[in-house]
Amino acid sequence: MKTDPEAFIRANTSLMPPPHVPEISLNLASEAHELWLKTEEELEAIGLPPPFWAFAWAGGQGLARYILDHPDMVRGKRVLDFASGSGLVGIAAVMAGAREVLAADIDPWAKTAIRLNAEANHVALGFTGADLVGASVEADIVLAGDVFYDRSFAAALVPWFARLAAEGRLVLVGDPGRSYLPRDRLEFCAVYQVAVTRALEDSDVKKTTVWRFAPG
């Protein structure tokens, strides 16, 4: 990496609670436009992929809130926090009593962000940078916040999630109405009004739903 991730994260974020999950503190970009709206050239110059880990996205906030409010969903279970980003959902799962939590994200910067956020909340998370889409997983529950924002990514996720659900795993999705959400495959669990950053979204509050993915 051209830039040391830990040094960069500490210099460009502040430890703060996401609006909908005040029990948890994360290293977040306090002014979204300063970091998120850098050009691709500026990001490439410092060796930084788009910093999804620097923001508490609505889907993740809703899913984390649901897990904290319904700890019986994860208590004593093995949990995979897929496309973890900041680690928010995985941290919530540990706090709710999960036996083991693995955060998965292909962004190498997320590994450092998740470690720092886990340390800030006095919890332990495992981490993998492997691309797990389509793979078998050693987990009882798969949690995925804000993953249906891209057509091709969604097309790959739907059959995988359906297979995992058919194998008896609980697959929970948090989503604020992204374009490629497969609504016909989902069962309603809960809905929240989540405060978000207008620099990243089209409003100050996003209606965010937690869904259970139905078996194929």
Secondary structure per residue as TSV (DSSP state, phi and psi in degrees):
chain	resnum	aa	ss	phi	psi
A	1	M	-	360.0	142.6
A	2	K	-	-73.9	-25.6
A	3	T	S	-127.0	142.2
A	4	D	-	-72.1	117.5
A	5	P	H	-58.9	-45.0
A	6	E	H	-63.3	-44.8
A	7	A	H	-62.3	-41.6
A	8	F	H	-66.0	-44.4
A	9	I	H	-62.8	-44.6
A	10	R	H	-64.3	-33.3
A	11	A	H	-80.9	-24.4
A	12	N	H	-115.2	5.5
A	13	T	-	-134.2	167.9
A	14	S	E	-129.8	146.4
A	15	L	E	-77.1	118.3
A	16	M	E	-154.6	157.4
A	17	P	-	-84.8	138.8
A	18	P	-	-63.3	146.7
A	19	P	T	-54.9	-37.3
A	20	H	T	-94.1	-5.5
A	21	V	-	-135.1	67.0
A	22	P	T	-66.4	-12.8
A	23	E	T	-70.9	-17.2
A	24	I	-	-117.4	140.2
A	25	S	-	-113.0	138.4
A	26	L	E	-131.7	153.2
A	27	N	E	-79.3	101.7
A	28	L	E	-120.4	152.3
A	29	A	-	-73.5	118.4
A	30	S	S	-73.2	-30.6
A	31	E	S	-120.3	100.0
A	32	A	H	-56.3	-39.1
A	33	H	H	-66.6	-26.7
A	34	E	H	-66.9	-34.3
A	35	L	H	-103.5	-47.5
A	36	W	H	-68.4	-34.0
A	37	L	T	-93.8	15.5
A	38	K	-	-64.2	147.4
A	39	T	-	-71.6	163.0
A	40	E	H	-57.4	-36.7
A	41	E	H	-65.9	-40.3
A	42	E	H	-66.1	-41.7
A	43	L	H	-65.6	-42.9
A	44	E	H	-63.2	-34.5
A	45	A	H	-63.1	-30.5
A	46	I	T	-103.2	6.8
A	47	G	T	69.9	34.8
A	48	L	-	-114.2	117.8
A	49	P	-	-67.6	165.6
A	50	P	-	-49.0	125.5
A	51	P	-	-82.4	66.5
A	52	F	G	-58.2	-30.5
A	53	W	G	-67.6	-14.3
A	54	A	G	-88.3	1.8
A	55	F	S	-135.8	146.9
A	56	A	-	-93.9	92.9
A	57	W	-	-68.4	153.1
A	58	A	H	-59.1	-43.1
A	59	G	H	-62.2	-40.8
A	60	G	H	-68.0	-39.7
A	61	Q	H	-62.6	-44.3
A	62	G	H	-63.4	-42.6
A	63	L	H	-68.1	-41.1
A	64	A	H	-62.4	-42.3
A	65	R	H	-60.0	-43.2
A	66	Y	H	-62.9	-43.3
A	67	I	H	-65.4	-42.9
A	68	L	H	-66.2	-34.1
A	69	D	H	-81.0	-18.6
A	70	H	-	-130.5	64.2
A	71	P	G	-61.2	-21.9
A	72	D	G	-61.3	-20.1
A	73	M	G	-65.9	-32.5
A	74	V	T	-120.5	-10.9
A	75	R	T	-57.4	125.5
A	76	G	T	75.6	6.3
A	77	K	-	-103.9	161.1
A	78	R	E	-89.6	126.8
A	79	V	E	-121.9	137.1
A	80	L	E	-108.8	120.1
A	81	D	E	-96.2	97.0
A	82	F	E	-84.0	139.3
A	83	A	T	53.3	55.1
A	84	S	-	-64.8	-35.4
A	85	G	T	66.4	-109.6
A	86	S	T	-78.4	-15.5
A	87	G	S	89.1	6.6
A	88	L	H	-53.1	-51.0
A	89	V	H	-67.8	-40.2
A	90	G	H	-64.8	-39.8
A	91	I	H	-62.4	-42.6
A	92	A	H	-60.3	-39.1
A	93	A	H	-65.0	-41.6
A	94	V	H	-62.5	-45.6
A	95	M	H	-63.8	-27.1
A	96	A	T	-85.3	-1.6
A	97	G	T	104.9	14.2
A	98	A	-	-60.0	143.7
A	99	R	S	-71.0	-36.1
A	100	E	E	-156.0	134.6
A	101	V	E	-129.4	128.0
A	102	L	E	-112.9	119.2
A	103	A	E	-89.7	133.5
A	104	A	E	-125.2	128.1
A	105	D	-	-158.8	133.3
A	106	I	S	-79.5	-10.3
A	107	D	-	-79.1	116.7
A	108	P	H	-62.6	-24.7
A	109	W	H	-68.5	-29.1
A	110	A	H	-62.8	-31.8
A	111	K	H	-57.3	-45.9
A	112	T	H	-69.3	-43.7
A	113	A	H	-60.1	-43.3
A	114	I	H	-65.8	-41.1
A	115	R	H	-61.6	-46.8
A	116	L	H	-63.8	-40.0
A	117	N	H	-69.9	-37.8
A	118	A	H	-63.8	-43.6
A	119	E	H	-61.6	-39.8
A	120	A	H	-64.7	-26.0
A	121	N	T	-105.5	7.2
A	122	H	T	59.2	42.9
A	123	V	-	-129.2	165.8
A	124	A	-	-118.7	128.0
A	125	L	-	-123.4	143.6
A	126	G	E	-80.9	166.4
A	127	F	E	-145.0	141.7
A	128	T	E	-136.2	139.1
A	129	G	-	-99.0	8.8
A	130	A	S	-71.6	150.3
A	131	D	-	-81.4	104.4
A	132	L	-	-89.5	-7.5
A	133	V	T	-58.5	122.1
A	134	G	T	91.2	-9.3
A	135	A	S	-88.6	161.8
A	136	S	-	-77.7	145.9
A	137	V	-	-129.1	147.3
A	138	E	-	-95.3	75.5
A	139	A	-	-151.2	149.5
A	140	D	S	-86.1	-30.3
A	141	I	E	-135.2	135.9
A	142	V	E	-114.1	125.6
A	143	L	E	-113.0	132.8
A	144	A	E	-141.8	113.2
A	145	G	E	-104.7	129.1
A	146	D	S	55.9	55.5
A	147	V	-	-109.3	-5.5
A	148	F	-	-103.6	44.4
A	149	Y	S	-94.8	-11.0
A	150	D	S	-130.0	135.6
A	151	R	H	-60.7	-49.7
A	152	S	H	-70.0	-36.9
A	153	F	H	-64.8	-45.1
A	154	A	H	-60.9	-40.4
A	155	A	H	-62.3	-31.5
A	156	A	H	-79.7	-33.2
A	157	L	H	-73.4	-38.3
A	158	V	H	-57.1	-53.3
A	159	P	H	-65.8	-31.9
A	160	W	H	-67.3	-48.4
A	161	F	H	-62.3	-39.2
A	162	A	H	-63.1	-39.8
A	163	R	H	-67.2	-43.3
A	164	L	H	-62.1	-41.1
A	165	A	H	-65.0	-38.8
A	166	A	H	-66.5	-26.8
A	167	E	T	-79.1	-1.6
A	168	G	T	98.4	6.5
A	169	R	-	-85.7	143.9
A	170	L	E	-83.4	121.2
A	171	V	E	-114.2	114.4
A	172	L	E	-112.2	135.3
A	173	V	E	-122.5	132.4
A	174	G	E	-107.7	127.2
A	175	D	E	-150.4	134.2
A	176	P	S	-96.2	28.0
A	177	G	-	91.1	37.8
A	178	R	-	-65.0	158.8
A	179	S	T	-62.4	-31.4
A	180	Y	T	-111.3	24.9
A	181	L	-	-66.9	124.7
A	182	P	-	-83.5	75.8
A	183	R	G	-58.0	-29.7
A	184	D	G	-72.5	-9.4
A	185	R	G	-106.0	7.4
A	186	L	E	-118.4	149.3
A	187	E	E	-117.1	130.0
A	188	F	E	-66.1	136.6
A	189	C	E	-117.2	-49.7
A	190	A	E	-164.5	162.6
A	191	V	E	-136.8	143.9
A	192	Y	E	-136.3	155.6
A	193	Q	E	-102.7	109.4
A	194	V	E	-109.8	125.1
A	195	A	E	-70.8	134.8
A	196	V	-	-135.0	176.3
A	197	T	-	-91.1	120.1
A	198	R	T	-60.7	-27.9
A	199	A	T	-63.2	-21.9
A	200	L	T	-104.2	-27.7
A	201	E	S	-119.1	-177.9
A	202	D	S	-100.3	10.9
A	203	S	S	-160.4	172.4
A	204	D	S	-86.0	-20.5
A	205	V	E	-134.5	135.3
A	206	K	E	-118.9	127.9
A	207	K	E	-68.9	117.3
A	208	T	E	-121.1	128.7
A	209	T	E	-113.6	140.9
A	210	V	E	-101.2	127.7
A	211	W	E	-121.6	152.5
A	212	R	E	-102.6	127.1
A	213	F	E	-77.7	125.8
A	214	A	-	-82.4	147.6
A	215	P	-	-59.5	150.2
A	216	G	-	-70.8	360.0
